[in-house]
Amino acid sequence: MSADQAPVVEATASGKRQAAMPFIMATVLIDMISIGLIIPVLPKLVASFETTAAAQVGAYAWVSMAFAIANFIGSPILGALSDRYGRRPVLLIGFSGLALSFFVTALATALWMLIAVRLVSGALQANIAVANAYVSDITPPEERARRFGMLGAMFGLGFILGPVLGGLLGGINLRLPFFVAGGLAVTNWLYGFFVLPESLPRERRQPFRWARANPVGSLMHLAQLKSMGALLGVVTFASLAQFILQGTWALYTQLKFGWEPQQIGWSLCAVGAMSVLVQGVLVGRLTKMMPVQRLVVLGLVSSAIAYVCWGAAPQGWMMYAVIACNVLGFAAGASLQTLIANAADEKTQGQTMGAVAGLQSLTAVLAPVVGPLLLRTVAGAPRGDWRLGLPYYLCALLQLCAMAMTILHFRRLHADSTGTPMPANP
């Protein structure tokens, strides 16, 4: 029996279908295009409600934090609900939250409206966590690195198409990308309702327990997983660096290179293209060349170097050169996701992925405070100045900390399983 046929799942409302990768890949692609559409224009829309540069950065931080705080609380709950009721219903809730967020944002006339709708959509949205659980449901452990790479390729493809389209539409009207994104979210809801099969059979579902579904309980559940250990710290540091990058990219490139939304969109397109190439094509080959553990470590090192280079780049074209060279960095995410999925019980994949998403959301609460505030301290530097890269130098340090914790984690696992210390090279 093939990996795609491994689990036999129940029928959906649209007929008898077995859950398989093409279904969830299409779902994730539409989801990420809709999210990518707003990235180049959201900072400019938020800035339209404030007059000074400092107030604009602060307002953007509040809008970003609102989503992250609500998502920190909501993701573990939705993940646990997906273990109880299945992945499909929870994904439909997430698509509804996204559509609401985009349409209200497009019509917003005050900053408080943006913050309020981001709170609602953050509480309802756990699409990434549930999609990861979906892949875990239908994939045996030995195939997960390749499958998570395929899913990561869909994220990347969404970030090729979304930001470019968002930048072009934003050049026509600043609010137009939000209407288009809302339409795509509605399309995804219809696809999920009529086409997407359920991946979690009834016999593998778990009762909902609030004690483990709340944010604190979910983090305690993660800490208790035997194979998790220091990976919690790895997820925390790597996610914080990633969210600082995401939260400051548009602001940073505007300040340092004078980029407009179209240029920001094209740069994010380059990030997406590399993600598709590496995670969709190269991850499977890389995992045959080296263990997943080593790939994670090398990927974190590569990312640390990339952050330093992004921060120090005096000219815009160099950002593209760094993106092209950071091959192992793009491979690290899928490899780390594989380690997390393999550490979880098959009946609690949704809860585990939701807890990880909640932990990542907690770092997303910190990132809009740390990144923009660091950027604001050096915002007076001249265009092209290396000091404007201060947030990315911190990101490099965070990646090195994550690398050190990864090595420590693998050595402890090796010692626990064999009773002997692990060699210096993981």
C-alpha positions as semicolon CSV with decimal commas, in nm:
position;residue;x (nm);y (nm);z (nm)
1;M;0,000;0,000;0,000
2;S;0,140;0,340;-0,097
3;A;0,189;0,634;0,136
4;D;-0,103;0,813;-0,025
5;Q;-0,328;0,512;0,038
6;A;-0,206;0,433;0,389
7;P;-0,505;0,557;0,591
8;V;-0,861;0,485;0,491
9;V;-1,074;0,786;0,568
10;E;-1,443;0,857;0,590
11;A;-1,656;1,009;0,318
12;T;-1,714;1,379;0,297
13;A;-2,031;1,555;0,198
14;S;-1,912;1,568;-0,161
15;G;-1,863;1,193;-0,203
16;K;-1,618;0,913;-0,136
17;R;-1,262;1,039;-0,147
18;Q;-0,942;0,935;0,020
19;A;-0,738;1,213;0,173
20;A;-0,417;1,264;-0,026
21;M;-0,146;1,524;-0,074
22;P;-0,295;1,695;-0,383
23;F;-0,606;1,795;-0,185
24;I;-0,422;1,962;0,104
25;M;-0,159;2,110;-0,129
26;A;-0,433;2,289;-0,326
27;T;-0,586;2,413;-0,001
28;V;-0,255;2,551;0,126
29;L;-0,171;2,710;-0,209
30;I;-0,496;2,911;-0,221
31;D;-0,456;3,000;0,147
32;M;-0,103;3,131;0,104
33;I;-0,182;3,327;-0,212
34;S;-0,457;3,508;-0,020
35;I;-0,223;3,583;0,271
36;G;0,064;3,682;0,041
37;L;-0,156;3,932;-0,141
38;I;-0,171;4,168;0,157
39;I;0,194;4,157;0,268
40;P;0,327;4,436;0,041
41;V;0,037;4,672;0,118
42;L;-0,057;4,614;0,484
43;P;0,220;4,840;0,626
44;K;0,116;5,121;0,394
45;L;-0,253;5,082;0,482
46;V;-0,176;5,090;0,854
47;A;0,048;5,392;0,800
48;S;-0,242;5,578;0,637
49;F;-0,406;5,609;0,980
50;E;-0,103;5,780;1,140
51;T;0,100;6,091;1,058
52;T;0,454;6,038;1,194
53;A;0,698;5,760;1,108
54;A;0,728;5,652;1,473
55;A;0,349;5,632;1,511
56;Q;0,322;5,432;1,188
57;V;0,575;5,173;1,308
58;G;0,398;5,152;1,643
59;A;0,056;5,109;1,479
60;Y;0,190;4,830;1,257
61;A;0,329;4,657;1,565
62;W;-0,013;4,670;1,736
63;V;-0,192;4,530;1,431
64;S;0,060;4,244;1,408
65;M;0,045;4,173;1,780
66;A;-0,335;4,157;1,782
67;F;-0,337;3,862;1,542
68;A;-0,050;3,687;1,722
69;I;-0,205;3,717;2,070
70;A;-0,539;3,577;1,953
71;N;-0,365;3,304;1,755
72;F;-0,157;3,202;2,059
73;I;-0,479;3,140;2,248
74;G;-0,681;2,996;1,961
75;S;-0,436;2,766;1,778
76;P;-0,400;2,496;2,047
77;I;-0,775;2,493;2,100
78;L;-0,844;2,456;1,729
79;G;-0,573;2,192;1,701
80;A;-0,732;1,988;1,979
81;L;-1,075;2,034;1,819
82;S;-0,933;1,895;1,494
83;D;-0,826;1,581;1,689
84;R;-1,186;1,550;1,810
85;Y;-1,394;1,649;1,505
86;G;-1,149;1,615;1,216
87;R;-0,924;1,848;1,018
88;R;-1,175;1,961;0,758
89;P;-1,424;2,145;0,987
90;V;-1,143;2,338;1,156
91;L;-0,994;2,439;0,822
92;L;-1,336;2,571;0,718
93;I;-1,346;2,783;1,035
94;G;-1,003;2,922;0,949
95;F;-1,104;3,015;0,595
96;S;-1,409;3,195;0,734
97;G;-1,188;3,393;0,972
98;L;-0,952;3,492;0,692
99;A;-1,234;3,607;0,464
100;L;-1,382;3,818;0,745
101;S;-1,041;3,969;0,820
102;F;-0,967;4,065;0,461
103;F;-1,306;4,220;0,383
104;V;-1,325;4,422;0,706
105;T;-0,965;4,539;0,659
106;A;-1,051;4,656;0,308
107;L;-1,342;4,860;0,447
108;A;-1,168;4,983;0,763
109;T;-1,185;5,356;0,834
110;A;-0,997;5,355;1,167
111;L;-0,701;5,178;1,325
112;W;-0,916;5,018;1,597
113;M;-1,113;4,835;1,327
114;L;-0,794;4,673;1,196
115;I;-0,690;4,566;1,545
116;A;-1,037;4,428;1,627
117;V;-1,066;4,219;1,312
118;R;-0,711;4,087;1,352
119;L;-0,807;3,965;1,698
120;V;-1,109;3,779;1,558
121;S;-0,926;3,627;1,262
122;G;-0,628;3,527;1,478
123;A;-0,857;3,338;1,716
124;L;-1,026;3,151;1,429
125;Q;-0,721;3,071;1,219
126;A;-0,503;2,762;1,267
127;N;-0,474;2,663;0,902
128;I;-0,100;2,598;0,900
129;A;-0,111;2,378;1,211
130;V;-0,410;2,178;1,086
131;A;-0,255;2,138;0,739
132;N;0,058;1,996;0,902
133;A;-0,158;1,757;1,107
134;Y;-0,341;1,657;0,786
135;V;-0,009;1,563;0,625
136;S;0,091;1,366;0,936
137;D;-0,241;1,178;0,920
138;I;-0,181;1,050;0,569
139;T;0,197;0,999;0,575
140;P;0,417;0,734;0,743
141;P;0,709;0,874;0,949
142;E;0,977;0,783;0,696
143;E;0,804;0,986;0,424
144;R;0,729;1,298;0,627
145;A;1,038;1,500;0,541
146;R;0,956;1,476;0,170
147;R;0,586;1,544;0,226
148;F;0,647;1,846;0,449
149;G;0,884;1,968;0,181
150;M;0,601;1,941;-0,074
151;L;0,374;2,135;0,161
152;G;0,648;2,393;0,210
153;A;0,671;2,423;-0,169
154;M;0,304;2,522;-0,176
155;F;0,375;2,789;0,086
156;G;0,656;2,912;-0,136
157;L;0,445;2,907;-0,451
158;G;0,178;3,107;-0,269
159;F;0,447;3,360;-0,181
160;I;0,554;3,377;-0,544
161;L;0,208;3,457;-0,672
162;G;0,054;3,643;-0,376
163;P;0,300;3,926;-0,304
164;V;0,361;3,999;-0,673
165;L;-0,011;4,020;-0,741
166;G;-0,059;4,218;-0,418
167;G;0,208;4,468;-0,519
168;L;0,055;4,515;-0,865
169;L;-0,300;4,550;-0,729
170;G;-0,176;4,781;-0,454
171;G;-0,036;5,009;-0,722
172;I;-0,392;5,046;-0,855
173;N;-0,565;5,087;-0,520
174;L;-0,428;5,026;-0,173
175;R;-0,739;4,836;-0,060
176;L;-0,792;4,627;-0,373
177;P;-0,560;4,339;-0,264
178;F;-0,771;4,288;0,049
179;F;-1,090;4,243;-0,154
180;V;-0,915;3,995;-0,385
181;A;-0,768;3,809;-0,083
182;G;-1,114;3,789;0,073
183;G;-1,251;3,642;-0,249
184;L;-0,977;3,377;-0,250
185;A;-1,053;3,290;0,112
186;V;-1,419;3,237;0,019
187;T;-1,306;3,022;-0,275
188;N;-1,099;2,811;-0,038
189;W;-1,397;2,770;0,194
190;L;-1,604;2,642;-0,100
191;Y;-1,323;2,409;-0,204
192;G;-1,295;2,277;0,151
193;F;-1,670;2,226;0,183
194;F;-1,732;2,055;-0,151
195;V;-1,399;1,891;-0,242
196;L;-1,152;1,849;0,048
197;P;-1,176;1,502;0,210
198;E;-1,134;1,439;0,582
199;S;-0,797;1,287;0,676
200;L;-0,863;1,170;1,034
201;P;-1,071;0,850;1,069
202;R;-1,319;0,835;1,357
203;E;-1,130;0,554;1,529
204;R;-0,823;0,779;1,567
205;R;-1,006;1,078;1,714
206;Q;-0,950;1,193;2,069
207;P;-1,189;1,350;2,321
208;F;-1,148;1,724;2,365
209;R;-0,984;1,808;2,697
210;W;-0,962;2,171;2,797
211;A;-0,677;2,095;3,038
212;R;-0,454;2,011;2,740
213;A;-0,612;2,240;2,480
214;N;-0,558;2,573;2,658
215;P;-0,231;2,750;2,572
216;V;-0,054;2,665;2,899
217;G;-0,171;2,303;2,894
218;S;-0,072;2,263;2,531
219;L;0,282;2,385;2,601
220;M;0,306;2,146;2,894
221;H;0,193;1,867;2,661
222;L;0,475;1,958;2,423
223;A;0,731;1,960;2,705
224;Q;0,621;1,611;2,809
225;L;0,680;1,456;2,468
226;K;0,982;1,231;2,506
227;S;1,138;1,322;2,172
228;M;1,070;1,696;2,196
229;G;1,308;1,821;2,465
230;A;1,518;2,117;2,356
231;L;1,328;2,133;2,026
232;L;1,092;2,365;2,211
233;G;1,376;2,614;2,239
234;V;1,470;2,559;1,875
235;V;1,113;2,634;1,763
236;T;1,103;2,942;1,986
237;F;1,429;3,099;1,866
238;A;1,384;3,008;1,499
239;S;1,024;3,129;1,494
240;L;1,110;3,457;1,664
241;A;1,377;3,523;1,402
242;Q;1,137;3,434;1,122
243;F;0,860;3,662;1,253
244;I;1,102;3,951;1,303
245;L;1,204;3,908;0,939
246;Q;0,843;3,894;0,819
247;G;0,736;4,186;1,035
248;T;1,015;4,419;0,926
249;W;1,087;4,320;0,564
250;A;0,855;4,578;0,408
251;L;0,953;4,851;0,656
252;Y;1,323;4,768;0,631
253;T;1,341;4,763;0,252
254;Q;1,144;5,089;0,234
255;L;1,385;5,259;0,472
256;K;1,708;5,114;0,338
257;F;1,646;5,099;-0,036
258;G;1,335;5,313;-0,089
259;W;1,140;5,016;-0,227
260;E;0,776;5,057;-0,329
261;P;0,506;4,785;-0,284
262;Q;0,581;4,641;-0,630
263;Q;0,950;4,596;-0,547
264;I;0,865;4,443;-0,210
265;G;0,629;4,204;-0,387
266;W;0,899;4,093;-0,630
267;S;1,147;4,033;-0,350
268;L;0,896;3,812;-0,171
269;C;0,837;3,637;-0,502
270;A;1,207;3,548;-0,503
271;V;1,174;3,407;-0,151
272;G;0,878;3,198;-0,265
273;A;1,061;3,072;-0,574
274;M;1,353;2,951;-0,364
275;S;1,115;2,789;-0,119
276;V;0,944;2,599;-0,401
277;L;1,274;2,488;-0,552
278;V;1,431;2,376;-0,225
279;Q;1,133;2,229;-0,041
280;G;0,953;2,092;-0,345
281;V;1,255;1,946;-0,526
282;L;1,572;1,942;-0,316
283;V;1,457;1,841;0,035
284;G;1,395;1,480;-0,066
285;R;1,742;1,459;-0,221
286;L;1,909;1,634;0,070
287;T;1,755;1,393;0,324
288;K;1,903;1,106;0,123
289;M;2,245;1,270;0,139
290;M;2,241;1,342;0,513
291;P;2,028;1,274;0,824
292;V;1,740;1,511;0,895
293;Q;1,914;1,613;1,218
294;R;2,223;1,735;1,033
295;L;2,011;1,914;0,775
296;V;1,838;2,110;1,052
297;V;2,172;2,218;1,203
298;L;2,325;2,320;0,871
299;G;2,006;2,499;0,775
300;L;2,014;2,709;1,092
301;V;2,378;2,802;1,028
302;S;2,295;2,900;0,670
303;S;2,004;3,113;0,791
304;A;2,223;3,292;1,047
305;I;2,469;3,388;0,774
306;A;2,181;3,503;0,550
307;Y;2,043;3,732;0,821
308;V;2,380;3,902;0,865
309;C;2,414;3,952;0,492
310;W;2,059;4,093;0,459
311;G;2,128;4,336;0,740
312;A;2,460;4,453;0,598
313;A;2,357;4,473;0,230
314;P;2,414;4,828;0,101
315;Q;2,221;4,774;-0,225
316;G;1,885;4,615;-0,300
317;W;2,008;4,360;-0,557
318;M;2,215;4,196;-0,283
319;M;1,898;4,088;-0,105
320;Y;1,821;3,866;-0,403
321;A;2,173;3,722;-0,404
322;V;2,141;3,620;-0,038
323;I;1,801;3,462;-0,103
324;A;1,952;3,253;-0,383
325;C;2,244;3,135;-0,167
326;N;2,038;3,036;0,139
327;V;1,949;2,688;0,007
328;L;2,000;2,496;0,331
329;G;1,814;2,761;0,527
330;F;1,500;2,698;0,321
331;A;1,534;2,323;0,382
332;A;1,554;2,355;0,762
333;G;1,184;2,432;0,815
334;A;1,048;2,113;0,661
335;S;1,314;1,908;0,841
336;L;1,229;2,059;1,179
337;Q;0,858;2,000;1,113
338;T;0,939;1,633;1,048
339;L;1,114;1,598;1,384
340;I;0,814;1,752;1,563
341;A;0,560;1,533;1,381
342;N;0,759;1,218;1,460
343;A;0,770;1,313;1,829
344;A;0,389;1,316;1,854
345;D;0,142;1,032;1,891
346;E;-0,070;0,969;1,580
347;K;-0,388;1,045;1,777
348;T;-0,269;1,384;1,899
349;Q;-0,113;1,529;1,582
350;G;-0,366;1,812;1,574
351;Q;-0,307;1,900;1,938
352;T;0,070;1,887;1,893
353;M;0,072;2,094;1,577
354;G;-0,172;2,337;1,737
355;A;0,053;2,367;2,041
356;V;0,354;2,433;1,818
357;A;0,151;2,693;1,629
358;G;0,056;2,847;1,962
359;L;0,420;2,862;2,065
360;Q;0,505;3,023;1,732
361;S;0,222;3,271;1,783
362;L;0,371;3,360;2,120
363;T;0,694;3,452;1,945
364;A;0,483;3,642;1,691
365;V;0,357;3,853;1,983
366;L;0,714;3,946;2,070
367;A;0,838;3,998;1,714
368;P;0,629;4,310;1,635
369;V;0,764;4,465;1,954
370;V;1,127;4,366;1,910
371;G;1,174;4,407;1,533
372;P;1,006;4,745;1,468
373;L;1,142;4,893;1,791
374;L;1,497;4,798;1,696
375;L;1,436;4,939;1,349
376;R;1,297;5,259;1,495
377;T;1,615;5,316;1,700
378;V;1,822;5,331;1,379
379;A;1,557;5,474;1,143
380;G;1,748;5,802;1,124
381;A;2,049;5,639;0,958
382;P;2,104;5,728;0,591
383;R;1,968;5,503;0,316
384;G;2,191;5,200;0,261
385;D;2,356;5,226;0,606
386;W;2,451;4,893;0,765
387;R;2,297;4,999;1,098
388;L;1,949;4,972;0,951
389;G;2,002;4,595;0,957
390;L;2,001;4,584;1,339
391;P;1,688;4,362;1,362
392;Y;1,849;4,106;1,131
393;Y;2,169;4,089;1,332
394;L;1,951;3,986;1,626
395;C;1,787;3,726;1,403
396;A;2,128;3,580;1,321
397;L;2,205;3,548;1,693
398;L;1,870;3,376;1,751
399;Q;1,943;3,125;1,473
400;L;2,281;3,043;1,627
401;C;2,112;2,986;1,964
402;A;1,863;2,753;1,793
403;M;2,152;2,566;1,631
404;A;2,324;2,517;1,967
405;M;2,002;2,386;2,125
406;T;1,950;2,150;1,830
407;I;2,292;1,995;1,876
408;L;2,231;1,965;2,252
409;H;1,895;1,799;2,189
410;F;2,035;1,536;1,954
411;R;2,323;1,457;2,189
412;R;2,082;1,402;2,476
413;L;1,860;1,176;2,265
414;H;2,162;0,978;2,155
415;A;2,284;0,942;2,514
416;D;1,938;0,833;2,633
417;S;1,908;0,569;2,364
418;T;2,261;0,426;2,376
419;G;2,401;0,533;2,709
420;T;2,698;0,694;2,533
421;P;2,758;1,056;2,436
422;M;2,687;1,158;2,078
423;P;2,983;1,240;1,851
424;A;3,065;1,605;1,797
425;N;2,902;1,611;1,449
426;P;2,524;1,538;1,478
